[in-house]
Amino acid sequence: MESNNPEVESVTNEPTTETGRILLSEASDFAYLQDDLFAVSQPWHDPNVGYRGTSAAGAAGISYRQLDYWDRTALVQPSVRGASGSGTQRLYSFRDILVLKLVKRFLDAGISLQQIRIAVKQLREAGISDLAKITLFSDGAKVYLCTSVDEVIDLLDKGQGVFGISVGKVLGEVEATLTEINPSHIEDLDELTLRRLGKKAV
């Protein structure tokens, strides 16, 4: 995977004789020694179906205040439907919630907001099938996107202390959480909004 942004690099360098180390927020976030690292199920996604703000925040493990702030600052915004006027509700897609959860992991690890914004941009550009194959790394200065075990090993052999998150692992966590949450359809919410507006007009 190539990037024109110098702050985001796809790791393809030849390994050195040095051994790298990984710092993780949770040991379960990373399992690069397992054969099924990048083999995770893909979630079904309807562009007209999403999750309300409270549900999205809960699934991502953040507060509603954080969700609202990240929307207002354009860090992570709802892609199914944004808030546009009185009575409308934001709807977040599966990918949106995945990105929200990843942002929280990076913030908890002390990664800079600038680097997080770069990572979010790259995640937005990737397809769902590509997301399952990505492992994000940061050495504090740059964000690296790895799409294979070989790339992971190459990065670690450079001898850098890095923080890594398997996007596929987090994707699976989000998918499992959302199976217990009822999504909302745009048409259903629009009908509900019209009814509320009609009652106010009476």
N, C-alpha and C positions, 0 to 999 in steps of 0.2 A: 504494500500500500504506500503510495507516494503522496506527498503534501507539498504545496508551494509555500506554506507557512514555515519559516525557519524555527518557530517555537515548537512545532509538532513534527517529530521525525518517526518514520517507519524504520524499525531496527533491522538492518541487514548486514552490519559489519561482521567481519570474520572474528571468531572468538580468540581471546588472548590466553595466556597461561595463568592469569589471575582468576581468583574465585570471587564472585559477587555475593552479596547478602541481600535479604529481603526483609523489610519492616512492614508488618501487616497490622491492620486494626483488629482483624479477627483471623485466626488460623484457617478457618473454613473458607475464607474469601479466595484462597489461592491453592490450586492443586495441580501444578504444572507437571508433576511426576506421574499423574494418572493418565491412562490411555484415553479416557473420555473427556479430557479437558474442554475441548471445543465442540463436543457432541451433546447438545441440549435440544429439547423440543421447542418448536416454534409456536408462538401464540396466535390464535385466530384474531384478526383485526378488521373491524368494519369502520370506515372513516366517518360514519354518521353516528357512531356509538362511542360514548366516553363515560368518564367518571367525574362526579361532582367534586368540588374543591375539598370538602371535608373527607371524602373517601380517598381522594388522591393523596392528601396529606397523611392520612392514617397508614395507607399502604406504603408510602415512602419513608415513614418514620420521622416526619417533621411536624412542626406546629402549623396551624392555619396561618398564623402571623408570618412565619417564614415563607409559606406558599404565596401569600399575598405580596410580600416584599419582593420575592424573586420574580413575580409576574410584573410588578410595577417597574422594576429595574431591568427588565428584559433578559434576565438570566435564564429562566425557564418559563415559557409562556404556554398556555393551553392551545393545542393545535386543532382540536375538534371544534371548539367555540370559545371565544373570549367574552368577557363581560362587556356588553355594549348597550348601556342604557338601563333604566330602572326595570327591575323584574327579571332580567336575564341572568343566567347562571353559567359560570365557566365549566367547560367540559374538557377533561384531560384524557389523552389517548394512553394506550399501553406504553408506547415509547416515551411519552412525556413523564409518566410515573417512574419508568426505569431510569430516565435521566435525573429526575428529582432524587431518587435514592442514591445514585452514583455521586451526585453533587454533595450530598450529606456525608458520604463516606470520605470524599476528598477533603471537605472542610474539617471533619473530625481528625484527619491525618495532618492538618496544618498546611495543606497545599494552598498556594496563593489564589485569590479570586481571578486574577488575570489568566493563570494557567487553567483554571477550571472553565473559564469562558471559552478558551481555545479547545479544550476537550469536548465541551458541549457542542460546539460548532461541528467538530469532526463526527460526533455521534449522530447529529441531526442529518448529516450527509450520507451516513451509512444505511444500508437496507437492513431490515430485521434479520435476514439470514446472515448478513455480515456481522451484525452486533453480537451474535452468538459465538463468533470466532475471535472476538477482540479481547485482549487483555491490556488494560491501561497501566502504564507505569509513569512515575515521576521521580526525578532525582532532586527535586526542589527548584531546579532551573528550567527544565523542559518537561513536556509531556510526550511520552512515546506510546505509539499504538502497535501492538504485536498481534499478528493474526495466525501464528503457528508456534508450535513448541520450539522449533529451531530458532526462531527470532527471540523467544524468551531466553533461551540458553545463551545466545549471542550477547544479549544485553547483560545478563548476569556475569558472564565471563569477562566483561570489561572492567570488573572490579569495583563497580559503583554500588553504594548503598541506596536502594530504591524502594519505593512504596508501590505495590501492585494490586490491582483489582481485576479479577476475572469477570468480564461483563456477562458472559454466559451464565455464571453462577448466580449473579444478582438477578439476571433475567428470569431464571428459574424461581427465585424467591418471590419476585413480583407476581409471576404467573400463579404461583400457589396461593398467594394472598388474595388476588383478585377473584379467584374461583369462589370465594366466600362473600363477595360484594356484588350487589346487583348494579349493572351499568345502566345508563340513561340514554335514550335515543333523542336526537335533536327534535324530531317532529313531536314527540310526546311532551317535551319541555316547552316547545313553542305553543302547543295547544293549551297547556297549563297557564302559560303567561297571558295568553289572550283571554282566558276565563277570568283571571285575576284583574286584568285591566277593565274587562267588561263590568265586573262587580263594582269597581271604583267609580266607573262612569255613571252608574245608576244612582 
